[in-house]
Amino acid sequence: MKPGRWMSCCGDLGGQSLTMSTAADDEGVPGGRGEPAQQQGGEAAGGRLPSKLSASSFTPGWTKVSCPCCASERVEPLVRVRLGPKVVPETKRWLIKLIGAPQKDGGAGLLAHPGEDATGNIIMLSAPRCTLLRATEELGLCKIYNNNEMEAFAYNDRDNFRDSDNMEVFLTLAERQYIIKYELDGLRAQKDLRIPGMPDSRTLQKRDNIWQKLGQAGVIVDTFPLHNPGKLKDLGESWYSGNQLVQPLDKVNEYFGSSVAFYFSFLDFYTWSLLPPAILGLFIAYFSREVQREMLQSVSGSQQEEAQDEPEPLISGHMLQAVFSMLWSTVVIEMWKRRSSSLSYHWGTLNLAERFAEPRPGFHGDLGVNPVTGRVEPLFPEWKRDLRMALVSVPVVGLFLGLVVLGMMCFYWAEARVQWLHKDWNSMISQTFLYVPSVLHIVYTNMLANLYRTVANSLTEYENHREQSAYDNHLTGKILVFTFFNNFAVLFHIAFFKQDVPLLRKRLASLLIISQLVNQVTEVVIPFLVDRFISAPHRSESEDDPEEDKFRNQGTLPTFPGLFAEYIELLVQFGYLSLFSCVFPLTAVLLLLNNLTEIRSDAYKICKLFRKPFCPPVASMGVWKVAFEVLSFVSVVSNAWLLLLSPRLQKMSQEAGMSSSNLLMGAVMVEHVLIVAKVIIAALIPDEPDWIRKKREHIEYTSMQALRQQFYGPNSINLKVQLRATSQGLCSGFNHLLTAKQPARPQRERPRSQHLLQHVAAVVLSQRQDLGLVL
């Protein structure tokens, strides 16, 4: 590297900022894409940058902004783009022009810098003020108004929002970086064009996703946000390096984004919520002789004789733990909803915009006119997607569920063998062998889960969903079905078919201990060792190294795998505790100890072992909240039937002369009573605090008032005419589409399309009425 060249065009990078350089006049983007934001000619021989950049050097620095209010001498590099090894300088120059071109001309409206070497393989990206503010409004983010209240941001009212002239304060680092990705993903070819410097076969069709096509063509290898070393060090010291018991969630949201912050907030909330069941479990394990005897029996593998003279309390520890688990799971989920709504308001994501989504990057199909948007884009028949799911996805998922059953059968066979061996040998060695089947089965289920996750991604990609949300929902659904079956099927079978409570207790203890150890090793220890002894020596750096070398070193880190596996781990934990903890009261204690280290290990992992991820703004945990609610409901049924199998209840029913049918009827009645109690508790705890509800309604009201003011304002005549013409045109278009024959489309698809069009037409008509339009 040549530090003089990079530093001369970057200036002082103590705050990781670059000095803005001016550029020459614009020139057209190849292929008629519109006007770029900077002249890219005038390079030195060989495409190298001179040692100094100035207004008269005509060398490529940061692209020129088209808006005077966005001009600044300090530009913070936020995102790094790595190009393919075969990309020629002509292609790089065209790409920089495309990125810097104004949005009205088909560009991204961003700031681009070619790096130290104009012929190199990196492009540094940032974003001007106007692009950031417009995207803030499009995303539906809320910001602090001049009256110190959170309001939905409006670009036309930007001057009345606090710190709207300082983007580093107004928007978090994660929001600024995500907006760059948002703009890049939104690049669409306005007409057919050829990529300069590439073979003629590499062409962009109209409405193609440019960034996706460039990735498929090998022009773009990866795009990732850059770490800010100063902020990252400060975050680490207040997060995982010190002895703090409280997580700096606001700093996490500022640096990594709300999706990561919501995960760590839930992990923190759930961990401290384990204190009550952990204390109760310790209390029961210490004072209940019945529980002590059963736990000793599970560990030793031998039957312990009951002392006949021991007084037995009316309510056993199992009964108390079961009822508490059912009520605890309900209260925890309802209280988390309230905390989640408070955080979404505090982080400005309470009013995220819902809009008709663009096709996701991986979506493909035959080009056609979308009947809703009227745009030319890839179309894929719904019946083909359904056919793929029915003939491919469902059988493959069923195959993996069959592998789960096969593993369960092998576990039972091995369990019977070691039990017979222990009875024959009756030694310490044979007693140790009692846990071997459980350990092997846990390893088998973990390996199967990792394999299935890869297969589920491939299946969902093959189904070819148009929206990213649909892709995520189908993928999550596949993973949740398999996870529930893989982790809980053997426990349910032991409890309700074999009705072997000692085996269930031993199996649960093995899962809690072995699974947590395996997770810690695979998620933290192995990545740390790989980073420390394999990757780190190749990216050693000092404070005097050029900034571009530090940026390149970040590219050697592996990509962050996402939070999917982390949520799955918490979901399985929650299932063990809420479904089966009544047979092993120390479940919450083990989970609490694990999670206290999990918080710090996950924080260290995302800060040090992986690249920084792009994190979209979110208002909650999304589908994971529903998954936890489902487990909370199933816990009522599970604990009610486990109570039915408890030795104390069986003994009491025999002494009272109750038949098995009467006992079963009593269990069903208790189950229904507990379900009603659970519903009542959920109804008594609102999903959001009253002050949040009022704030949300106020935001919605002010947004409508702003729209009305814009409509009835001094410049509203053209808007009224445009809205009237647009709405009438849409309605006539909808009527035409609803009545037109569609011979090429299967009959089974038409009701769904008609329903969607009718829904959109109703929305347009309702909006016309809300705006006071006179038809």
PyMOL commands that set and color helices and strands:
alter all, ss='L'
color gray80, all
select helices_A, chain A and resi 3-10+45-47+68-70+89-100+103-105+129-139+155-160+167-170+173-185+210-216+229-237+249-256+258-273+275-287+289-300+317-346+382-425+428-433+436-463+468-498+501-539+547-555+564-583+587-609+623-645+647-656+660-684+690-712+716-739+747-770
alter helices_A, ss='H'
color red, helices_A
select strands_A, chain A and resi 18-19+74-75+79-83+111-113+122-126+142-144+150-152+193-194+203-204+220-225+366-369+376-379
alter strands_A, ss='S'
color yellow, strands_A
deselect
rebuild
show_as cartoon
